Amino acid sequence: MFCASIAILTGCGANALGPVSHDTVSSAIGTPNYGRATSSYRVVFNFNGGDGRTPAAGLTDVRGTLYGTTDRGGSGDHGLVFSVTPSGTEQALYKFKGQPDGVFPLGDLINVNGTLYGTTYFGGKNGYGTVFSLTLGGKERVLYSFKGGSDGANPHAGLTYLNGVFYGTTENGGKHKTYYPAGTVFKVVRSGSGYAESVLYRFNGDPTDGASPESRLTPLNGLLYGTTWQGGQSAAGTIFSITTNGNERVLYAFTGKADGLHVPAGLTALNGTLYGTTISGGYNFHGTVFSISTGAALQTLYEFKGNGDGSDPDANLTALHGTLYGTTYTGGVQRRHRYEGTVFSVSTTGSEKVLHLFTGRDGGDPVARLSVLNDTLYGTAAMGGTSQRGVVFALTP
């Protein structure tokens, strides 16, 4: 769960490290490069509030124009969908009204045949979030409003489209017979002139299962892979796989020690291996980068040291030419008693390099995945910029 100042903030903290054990984790911890890299960084657009603020989602390329969401700003401060060109021309396509259309779009948009699809964390008919579509011309349609009970509540992540079906997760709801509501995996399919939702899996919330999934599902070899913020024996989060029929399997439960603690980000597939980040755990609880095979062998590739190399990675990694790129929410340059975050690269063998240190003036608190357009990385920072309401930025590695 990202640690910027939005309404659903629950905080990011650390527990005391116990004795480090590598019994279930093979370690290949890399070394950082603290120096400023020669990457080309520029601010593409500064949000001012009316055109959106605190962008928490990544950008989606549709024919050379980038589309994204801000969780605040717009009508009633409910968030909006925007487009922005690489040269910096921004347009607010749709401003959410709350009910019945949605509040706080936190997840990435996806493009399916020229139409955008996404989720809102709150709002809809029942107040528990929605699945929506939006044309490139700005016409919005609510496809499903969550009821907050067994069907799930509060979709934090965006959707995954596979073989004509939309798949997603809800952070809450889906009450199990015995344990507390711990979230769901759901699907949405076209049904007549409308859409129908069904729950594929309700997380147990007990030590054998995950709880509170916040990330988008990743398809690989016919299965969907995801992460949970909590759950597992140590309540430190899990990695799971699930079939399109709802057969779920926990691949790995984090211990909260050297392997990491809490997993808000999803997984990135590269050459048949899945890569991801934990927001805490590892060296002094600054977070980790890990890899996991589909056979469930996890390897910690890099442990963040804080400050110079960054701390608290909150977003999915992005693969470009065999290298992984990401952001840390904090760490980097200290400014006015706080740290603004970084952009980094990490190799599949664990060699990390800082590409950009945010200063606040050029953005801060990045919590979204990076997108690729013409070998340039584009991203959003939830805070900072000329109006301190967030930015869209570009970086050429």
Buried (B, 14 or more C-beta within 10 A) or exposed (E): BBBBEBEBEEEBEBBEBEEEEEEEBEBEBBEBBEEEBEBEBEBBBBBBBEBBBBBBBBBBBBEEBBBBBBBBBBBEBBBBBBBBEBEEEBEBBBBBBBBEBBBBBBBBBBBEEEBBBBBBBBBBBBBBBBBBBBEBEEEBBBBBBBBBEBBBBBBBBBBBBBEEEBBBBBBBBBBBEEBEBBBBBBBBEEEEEEBEBEBBBBBBBBEEBBBBBBBBBBBBEEBBBBBBBBBBBBBBBBBBBBEBEBEBEBBBBBBBBBBBBBBBBBBBBBEEBBBBBBBBBBBBBBBBBBBBEBEEBBBBBBBBBBBBBBBBBBBBBBBBEEBBBBBBBBBBBEBEEEBBBBBBBBBBEBBBBBBBBBEBBBBBBBBBBBBBBEEBBBBBBBBBBEEBBBBBBBBEB
